[in-house]
Amino acid sequence: MAHEISNMRLLSHNNLDGYPNIGEGMAIHVTKDGRRIMWLAHETVIDFTAVDVTDPREQKVVFQKALPHPEMRSNSLAIVGDVMYVAHQTRKWGLPNSGMDVYDVSTPEAPKLIGNFDTGPSKGTHVLWSVDGEYAHLATAMPDVTPYSERDFQFYVIVDVKDPTKPVEAGRWWVPGVMEGDDVPALERHYPDMGNSAHNTNVYPRRPDRAYCGFKDGGVIILDISDKAHPKQVSRVDYHPPMPQPAFTHTALPLFDRNLMIVTDESVRESGEDWPKLVWVMDISTEENPTILSTLPLPSQEELASRPGRYGAHNIHENQPVPTSFISETLIFGTYFNAGLRVHDISNPFQPKEVAYFIPELAGPNKLDGHYADALPGMNINDVYVDENAIIYAADRQRGGMYILEMT
């Protein structure tokens, strides 16, 4: 299958030395000698990869680190200055190396471990967010609480990283009713049950007192974190049901100048079985009562659901408030697994329009065959990062590696 493309130009492609399965961690670091290094977190075998993208048409791998053991993944990372934070999650409860590692990446060919936030014994950290060098915001398990359901193990933990060599917990929050000992009744379960676990927990310097969170079955939640030790719920919207199950609220992106919030639901079933998994446009002018305005349009179910892999929403470019990130309140860059990378214009939030897309051709064999990639057919575009020059980096969680594109 040749790639499909509209209003974009493919600049280059890299299969990352045969380990192309990228998670949800992408960040650009500019070195002291002016090189631009894209750091990527992986789903299995490899912990993270550094790719020189100084010339986006000639990207090249400059470093790759293996995971400490095969029963884990890194999946997520963030960079502030010369410091990189890497999330570690294990497949089973109680295995080693869960939590967050902290690296000095000033020399990309030789990253140096300088700190660790240990969450053992637990399943560790799935996604993290850090943009200010003061706090890291984790969707993680911790060993000192017990959820009623194992699916609720992952919650929001704020970590003080002002001294990156000694990260310490500053606060935590979970959906009331998920933990033993909560002073409210246990939650009614969704069916299928994906858990009321934190996924993305985004905090922006423009509103350092707010966290914008996706909590899977728990919906999208805005928290007041002005007191880091005692976060409080501002609002919560859960539209499952009536929207398709299984629920999986993933990412919440506030657009501050427009009082809007973009919210994604992750597709978690193969071949369109959980159609439609959508991206929502919400009005948050009254943040205590977010209101759905519209959804971003998708191709028909028939058009792509017959292809291998998941079909539906996942990640969006999150307007990271760092020097190497593109920030837009009208263009939404999203990943849709086998529907590829798609760009929508929300100038009119009631009538979003698709303005560009890219679906790569199916990638061939790689070094992951025999590990897990051969059990996951097709192509699943998983994450996207757009730099300050509007260069677009799209990653495949299975076989494709990284694609670099630009709008035409």
Beta strands, then each sheet from edge to edge (+ up, - down):
strand 1: 4-6
strand 2: 8-14
strand 3: 22-30
strand 4: 36-42
strand 5: 46-52
strand 6: 60-66
strand 7: 72-73
strand 8: 77-80
strand 9: 83-90
strand 10: 99-104
strand 11: 112-118
strand 12: 125-129
strand 13: 135-140
strand 14: 155-160
strand 15: 168-173
strand 16: 201-202
strand 17: 210-214
strand 18: 220-224
strand 19: 232-237
strand 20: 249-255
strand 21: 260-265
strand 22: 279-283
strand 23: 291-295
strand 24: 331-335
strand 25: 341-345
strand 26: 353-359
strand 27: 381-386
strand 28: 391-396
strand 29: 402-407
sheet 1: 1+ 26- 25+ 24-
sheet 2: 2+ 29- 28+ 27-
sheet 3: 3+ 4- 5+ 6-
sheet 4: 7+ 9- 8+
sheet 5: 7+ 9- 10+ 11-
sheet 6: 12+ 13- 14+ 15-
sheet 7: 16+ 17- 18+ 19-
sheet 8: 20+ 21- 22+ 23-
end
